[in-house]
């Protein structure tokens, strides 16, 4: 492994960003396991993944730009891809769950006996 000559303050910035990002991602995962309904469960990981990913990628940009001595656009492309796909996935999952809930409710309403007046 190659030893990188970077200032200590920069190493602390990179470590701080990476730790903050991983902590937010962990909180999203904990929210996934602790929350009760599907709609709550799908919300927490999306927020944690998006902000956590942004901080981790920012740490990666700072690190590799310093070590390689040139700008590294790879991380920006990764961030752009994840920022676009994560909310779209959330929307598709939420719409599918909403459709399922409405369909099940309509079927349950059809199966209920009519308790109206005889006639």
C-alpha positions in Angstrom: 0.0 0.0 0.0 1.2 3.5 -0.8 1.6 6.0 2.0 -0.3 9.2 1.2 1.3 12.5 2.3 -1.7 14.5 3.4 -2.1 16.9 6.3 -3.6 15.7 9.5 -6.4 18.2 9.5 -7.5 16.8 6.1 -7.4 13.3 7.4 -9.7 14.4 10.3 -12.1 16.0 7.8 -12.3 12.9 5.7 -12.8 10.6 8.7 -15.5 13.0 10.1 -17.4 13.0 6.9 -17.2 9.3 6.5 -18.3 8.6 10.0 -21.2 11.1 9.8 -22.3 9.5 6.6 -22.1 5.9 7.9 -23.9 7.0 11.1 -26.8 8.4 9.1 -26.9 5.3 7.0 -27.0 3.2 10.1 -29.8 5.3 11.5 -31.8 4.6 8.4 -31.2 0.9 8.8 -32.3 1.0 12.4 -35.4 2.9 11.4 -36.1 0.2 8.9 -36.2 -2.4 11.6 -37.9 -0.3 14.4 -40.8 1.3 12.5 -44.1 -0.5 12.3 -45.8 0.2 9.0 -44.5 -0.2 5.5 -44.8 3.5 4.7 -42.8 4.4 7.8 -40.2 1.7 7.0 -39.6 2.9 3.5 -39.2 6.5 4.5 -36.3 6.2 7.0 -33.8 4.2 4.9 -34.4 6.5 1.9 -33.4 9.6 3.9 -30.5 7.9 5.7 -29.2 6.5 2.4 -29.4 9.7 0.5 -27.7 12.0 3.1 -25.3 9.3 4.3 -24.3 8.5 0.7 -23.7 12.2 0.1 -21.4 12.6 3.1 -19.5 9.4 2.3 -19.0 10.4 -1.3 -17.9 13.9 -0.2 -15.2 12.2 2.0 -14.2 10.1 -1.0 -14.0 13.2 -3.3 -11.8 15.0 -0.8 -9.5 12.0 -0.2 -8.9 11.0 -3.8 -8.6 14.6 -5.0 -5.9 15.2 -2.5 -4.1 11.8 -2.9 -4.3 11.7 -6.8 -3.6 15.5 -7.0 -6.4 15.9 -9.5 -10.2 16.1 -9.5 -12.0 12.7 -9.5 -15.5 13.0 -11.1 -16.3 9.3 -10.5 -17.8 10.0 -7.1 -20.1 12.7 -8.5 -21.4 10.3 -11.1 -22.0 7.7 -8.4 -23.8 10.3 -6.3 -25.9 11.5 -9.2 -27.0 7.9 -10.0 -27.9 7.1 -6.4 -29.7 10.5 -5.9 -31.8 9.8 -8.9 -32.6 6.1 -8.3 -33.3 6.1 -4.6 -36.3 8.4 -4.6 -37.7 6.8 -7.8 -37.5 3.4 -6.1 -39.2 4.8 -3.0 -42.0 6.2 -5.2 -42.5 2.9 -7.0 -42.6 0.9 -3.8 -45.0 3.3 -2.2 -47.3 3.3 -5.2 -47.3 -0.5 -5.4 -48.1 -0.8 -1.7 -50.9 1.8 -2.0 -52.4 -0.1 -4.9 -52.2 -3.3 -2.9 -53.9 -1.7 0.1 -56.7 -0.2 -2.0 -57.3 -3.5 -3.8 -57.4 -5.5 -0.6 -59.8 -2.9 0.9 -62.1 -3.0 -2.2 -62.2 -6.8 -2.1 -62.9 -6.8 1.7 -65.8 -4.3 1.1 -67.3 -6.6 -1.6 -67.2 -9.7 0.8 -69.0 -7.9 3.6 -72.6 -8.9 3.9 -75.1 -6.2 3.2 -76.8 -5.3 6.5 -79.5 -3.1 4.9 -83.2 -3.4 5.3 -84.8 -6.5 3.8 -86.6 -5.8 0.8 
